[in-house]
């Protein structure tokens, strides 16, 4: 398949630049069973579309303030964008600066703390902090809003570009399908018998990398760290046994579960994944998906198309454009069953 097979026209004004005041005020486009017509709903209606015995699988990663601004020792400005933390002193990062930083060179921050370049790993720089990296990020870091959000981050983004159930720090981009859930929604789902499990996938900046290969089979996915526990595997197995549905909240939850099932059955997993899901993929775990609207020609749109069918998904996206849905990270949601 060609990447142009996943193109759609999107007016710039539909790219959400701010979150709504209430998370559950987002709209929800439903792709119903059997290929019927799409339905325009509100996200707060989600509990009424699920059933007792269904299992929602969330990604509990927490976004870290991964963008730093500093200066080289010679005075030149440097922007640091973390890709992942390796430990509490070292990280992999992208650097934006006018002239290259040599190995041993340092990025100086306002309080005198620094990040030293100690090597390269592929397209990323390996940096070592002068103190605890987590503390440096808390003091100086900015929330790394996606490139299609054209404003500067604000203090409110530290809470709103974060799910209410975020627990495990390490992501540099939010698992955005989860941003629509409020605690009251989670409580309502629990009360009606919808069960819940949590995986961890630390979303990397590579999630925004475009597909450059014209033939999508030639695209190489970026690596992301994930964990799927034995408890999650047991919850999925019990759901399947009783005839319930496993519904992933976000493409990161899909990639976690399907990576852990790559051997033929779902098993505990901890490590990197480069899984690339596009039409023709055989899903072993999930029966449904809650997701946001994704970039044209992106790997995320290809994943959604693998689940629901390319023509059906693109038709739904055209409907969303006509109905003025809000797109991307702070945008509206879609439910595929």
BELRARA-V194962 format. One record per residue. RES is the residue in one letter. PSI is psi in degrees with one decimal (NA if undefined). BURIAL is + if it has 24 or more other C-alpha atoms within 12 Angstrom, else -. D_CENTER is the distance of its C-alpha to the mean C-alpha in Angstrom with 1 decimal. Layout:
res = {RES | RES}
psi = {PSI | PSI}
burial = {BURIAL | BURIAL}
d_center = {D_CENTER | D_CENTER}
This chain:
res = {X | X | X | X | X | X | X | X | X | X | X | X | X | X | X | X | X | X | X | X | X | X | X | X | X | X | X | X | X | X | X | X | X | X | X | X | X | X | X | X | X | X | X | X | X | X | X | X | X | X | X | X | X | X | X | X | X | X | X | X | X | X | X | X | X | X | X | X | X | X | X | X | X | X | X | X | X | X | X | X | X | X | X | X | X | X | X | X | X | X | X | X | X | X | X | X | X | X | X | X | X | X | X | X | X | X | X | X | X | X | X | X | X | X | X | X | X | X | X | X | X | X | X | X | X | X | X | X | X | X | X | X | X | X | X | X | X | X | X | X | X | X | X | X | X | X | X | X | X | X | X | X | X | X | X | X | X | X | X | X | X | X | X | X | X | X | X | X | X | X | X | X | X | X | X | X | X | X | X | X | X | X | X | X | X | X | X | X | X | X | X | X | X | X | X | X | X | X | X | X | X | X | X | X | X | X | X | X | X | X | X | X | X | X | X | X | X | X | X | X | X | X | X | X | X | X | X | X | X | X | X | X | X | X | X | X | X | X | X | X | X | X | X | X | X | X | X | X | X | X | X | X | X | X | X | X | X | X | X | X | X | X | X | X | X | X | X | X | X | X | X | X | X | X | X | X | X | X | X | X | X | X | X | X | X | X | X | X | X | X | X | X | X | X | X | X | X | X | X | X | X | X | X | X | X | X | X | X | X | X | X | X | X | X | X | X | X | X | X | X | X | X | X | X | X | X | X | X | X | X | X | X | X | X | X | X | X}
psi = {153.4 | 149.6 | -28.8 | -16.0 | -11.2 | 26.6 | 145.8 | 155.7 | 127.3 | 116.3 | 136.4 | -32.7 | -9.1 | -3.9 | 112.6 | 127.5 | -17.9 | 149.7 | 156.5 | 161.6 | -42.3 | 135.4 | -44.3 | 3.2 | -2.3 | 156.6 | 161.1 | 118.2 | 118.5 | 126.7 | 104.1 | 171.6 | 153.6 | 8.7 | 20.6 | -176.8 | 149.5 | 156.1 | 133.7 | 119.4 | 179.5 | 151.1 | -30.0 | -12.6 | -5.1 | -45.0 | -34.2 | -11.2 | -5.7 | 172.6 | 151.5 | 134.5 | -13.7 | 156.3 | 120.1 | 131.0 | 117.4 | 156.1 | 115.7 | 16.9 | 153.0 | 132.9 | 130.9 | 155.0 | 82.0 | -0.3 | 126.1 | 147.7 | 127.9 | -162.0 | 148.9 | 164.0 | -22.5 | -5.2 | -13.3 | 142.9 | 144.0 | 133.9 | 128.9 | 127.2 | 107.3 | 140.2 | -44.3 | 150.6 | 131.5 | -35.7 | -168.8 | 12.2 | -22.5 | 153.0 | 163.4 | 140.1 | 161.1 | 146.3 | 135.4 | 115.2 | 162.4 | -37.7 | 145.5 | 149.2 | 126.2 | 156.5 | 132.7 | -16.2 | 157.5 | 147.7 | 118.8 | 135.9 | 171.3 | -37.4 | 9.7 | -11.2 | 162.7 | 164.9 | 121.4 | 134.9 | 118.4 | -2.0 | -176.3 | 146.6 | 99.6 | -126.9 | 3.5 | 153.8 | 138.5 | 120.9 | 143.9 | 125.6 | 152.4 | -15.5 | -160.3 | 123.3 | -39.6 | -37.4 | -37.7 | -42.8 | -40.0 | -36.3 | -40.6 | -11.4 | 152.5 | 148.1 | 128.0 | 78.1 | 148.5 | 158.6 | -22.6 | -5.6 | 111.8 | 2.8 | 168.1 | 152.4 | 154.4 | 172.3 | -33.8 | -25.0 | -24.4 | -26.1 | -39.8 | -25.7 | 47.6 | 136.4 | 157.9 | -15.3 | 11.7 | 132.0 | -40.6 | 104.7 | 141.2 | -14.0 | 149.5 | 6.0 | 147.2 | 148.3 | 88.9 | -22.8 | -28.9 | -11.3 | -17.6 | -15.6 | 128.8 | 163.5 | -35.8 | -35.4 | -44.2 | -39.7 | -40.5 | -42.7 | -42.9 | -41.7 | -28.2 | 2.5 | 12.9 | 124.4 | 170.8 | 139.4 | 158.7 | 129.0 | 171.8 | 122.2 | 118.2 | 104.1 | 130.1 | 165.5 | -20.2 | -15.6 | -20.9 | -0.1 | 133.6 | 156.8 | 115.7 | -25.3 | 133.8 | -40.7 | 118.1 | -24.5 | -19.4 | -4.4 | 137.9 | 120.7 | 149.9 | 157.8 | 140.6 | 143.9 | 136.7 | 159.5 | 130.4 | 118.4 | 166.9 | -33.0 | -38.7 | -43.5 | -42.7 | -41.1 | -40.9 | -44.8 | -43.6 | -38.3 | -46.1 | -40.8 | -36.7 | 5.1 | 14.6 | 173.2 | 141.4 | 114.3 | 116.5 | 137.0 | 93.6 | 153.7 | -25.7 | -35.7 | -38.1 | -50.0 | -34.6 | -51.4 | -43.4 | -28.2 | -45.7 | -16.0 | 9.6 | -24.6 | -1.0 | -27.4 | 155.5 | 125.4 | 155.8 | 145.1 | 140.3 | 120.7 | -174.1 | 153.7 | 140.4 | 25.0 | 134.3 | 113.6 | 118.8 | 169.5 | 134.3 | -13.5 | 140.0 | 108.5 | 131.9 | -16.4 | -54.1 | 150.9 | -7.8 | 171.6 | 133.5 | 126.2 | 160.1 | -179.6 | 138.0 | 166.2 | 146.5 | 140.8 | 21.9 | 158.9 | -28.7 | -40.8 | -36.0 | -38.6 | -48.1 | -38.8 | -32.4 | -33.6 | -44.0 | -7.4 | 129.7 | -49.2 | -40.8 | -40.6 | -45.2 | -34.5 | -39.7 | -38.2 | -38.8 | -39.7 | -43.3 | -39.1 | -45.9 | -35.4 | 6.9 | 40.6 | 157.4 | 134.9 | 155.3 | -152.7 | -47.2 | 17.8 | -161.5 | -177.1 | 167.1 | 143.4 | 123.2 | 122.4 | NA}
burial = {- | - | + | - | - | + | + | + | - | + | - | - | - | + | + | + | + | + | + | - | - | - | + | + | + | + | + | + | + | + | + | + | - | - | - | - | - | + | + | + | + | + | + | + | + | + | + | - | + | + | + | + | + | + | + | + | + | + | + | + | + | + | + | + | + | + | + | + | + | + | + | + | - | - | - | - | - | + | + | + | + | + | + | + | + | - | - | - | + | + | + | + | + | + | + | + | - | - | - | - | + | - | - | - | + | + | + | + | + | - | - | - | + | + | + | + | + | + | - | - | - | - | - | + | + | + | + | + | + | - | - | - | + | + | - | + | + | - | - | + | + | + | + | + | + | + | + | - | + | - | - | - | + | - | - | - | + | + | - | + | + | + | + | + | + | + | - | + | + | + | + | + | + | + | + | + | + | + | + | + | + | + | - | - | + | + | - | - | + | - | - | - | - | + | + | + | + | + | + | + | + | + | + | + | + | + | + | + | - | + | + | - | - | - | - | + | - | - | + | - | + | + | + | + | + | + | + | + | + | - | - | + | + | - | + | + | + | - | + | - | - | - | - | + | + | + | + | + | + | + | + | + | + | + | + | + | + | + | + | + | + | + | - | - | - | + | + | + | + | - | - | + | + | + | + | + | + | + | + | - | - | - | + | + | + | + | + | + | + | + | + | + | + | + | + | + | + | + | + | + | + | + | + | + | + | + | + | + | - | + | - | + | + | + | + | + | + | + | + | + | + | - | - | - | + | + | + | + | + | + | + | + | + | + | + | + | +}
d_center = {23.9 | 23.6 | 20.5 | 22.7 | 22.7 | 19.2 | 20.3 | 20.8 | 22.3 | 20.4 | 22.4 | 21.1 | 22.1 | 19.5 | 16.6 | 16.0 | 16.9 | 17.3 | 16.0 | 18.7 | 21.1 | 20.2 | 16.8 | 18.5 | 20.3 | 17.6 | 18.9 | 18.0 | 19.0 | 20.2 | 21.0 | 23.7 | 25.3 | 27.8 | 26.6 | 28.0 | 27.4 | 24.2 | 24.6 | 23.7 | 22.9 | 21.5 | 18.5 | 21.2 | 22.8 | 20.1 | 22.4 | 25.2 | 23.3 | 22.7 | 25.4 | 26.7 | 25.8 | 22.4 | 19.6 | 16.2 | 13.7 | 11.1 | 8.7 | 10.8 | 9.3 | 10.6 | 10.0 | 13.2 | 15.4 | 14.8 | 16.9 | 20.6 | 23.7 | 26.9 | 30.0 | 31.6 | 34.8 | 36.6 | 34.9 | 32.4 | 29.1 | 26.0 | 22.3 | 20.2 | 16.4 | 15.3 | 13.3 | 14.0 | 16.7 | 19.4 | 21.5 | 22.7 | 24.7 | 22.8 | 19.6 | 18.5 | 18.0 | 18.6 | 21.7 | 22.9 | 26.7 | 29.9 | 31.5 | 30.1 | 30.1 | 32.3 | 31.8 | 33.1 | 32.3 | 30.6 | 28.3 | 30.1 | 28.7 | 30.7 | 32.0 | 33.1 | 30.2 | 29.0 | 26.7 | 28.7 | 27.8 | 28.7 | 27.6 | 25.2 | 22.8 | 22.2 | 20.8 | 19.9 | 22.4 | 23.1 | 24.0 | 26.1 | 26.3 | 29.7 | 28.7 | 25.9 | 22.7 | 21.0 | 24.0 | 23.9 | 20.4 | 21.4 | 24.5 | 23.3 | 19.6 | 17.8 | 14.3 | 12.6 | 12.0 | 10.7 | 13.8 | 14.5 | 15.1 | 18.6 | 19.8 | 19.9 | 17.9 | 20.0 | 20.7 | 19.2 | 15.7 | 15.9 | 15.9 | 14.3 | 11.0 | 10.8 | 11.0 | 14.7 | 14.3 | 12.3 | 14.7 | 13.9 | 13.6 | 11.9 | 8.5 | 9.0 | 5.9 | 5.0 | 3.4 | 5.6 | 7.8 | 9.1 | 10.4 | 13.3 | 14.7 | 17.7 | 19.8 | 22.5 | 20.3 | 19.5 | 23.2 | 24.3 | 22.4 | 23.8 | 27.2 | 27.3 | 26.5 | 22.9 | 21.7 | 18.5 | 17.0 | 14.2 | 12.6 | 10.9 | 8.4 | 8.2 | 5.4 | 8.1 | 9.5 | 10.3 | 7.3 | 9.6 | 12.7 | 14.8 | 16.5 | 20.0 | 21.9 | 23.8 | 23.8 | 20.3 | 21.6 | 22.3 | 18.8 | 17.7 | 14.1 | 12.9 | 13.1 | 10.6 | 12.3 | 12.0 | 14.6 | 16.0 | 19.2 | 22.5 | 22.2 | 19.2 | 21.2 | 24.2 | 22.5 | 21.3 | 24.9 | 26.6 | 24.6 | 25.6 | 29.2 | 29.7 | 28.3 | 25.2 | 21.9 | 18.6 | 15.9 | 12.2 | 10.1 | 6.9 | 6.7 | 5.5 | 8.7 | 10.5 | 10.2 | 11.3 | 14.1 | 15.3 | 15.4 | 17.5 | 19.6 | 20.3 | 23.8 | 24.8 | 24.0 | 21.3 | 22.1 | 20.8 | 18.7 | 17.8 | 17.0 | 15.1 | 13.9 | 14.1 | 14.1 | 14.2 | 14.5 | 16.7 | 19.7 | 22.2 | 19.8 | 21.3 | 19.1 | 20.6 | 18.8 | 17.0 | 19.2 | 16.8 | 13.4 | 12.1 | 9.7 | 9.7 | 11.7 | 10.6 | 12.6 | 15.9 | 16.3 | 12.7 | 11.7 | 9.2 | 12.4 | 14.4 | 12.6 | 13.3 | 16.7 | 17.4 | 17.2 | 19.1 | 21.0 | 20.6 | 23.6 | 22.6 | 19.0 | 20.5 | 23.2 | 20.8 | 19.1 | 22.7 | 23.5 | 20.6 | 21.8 | 25.4 | 24.6 | 22.8 | 19.4 | 16.9 | 14.1 | 10.6 | 8.7 | 11.9 | 13.3 | 14.4 | 13.3 | 14.7 | 16.1 | 17.2 | 19.8}
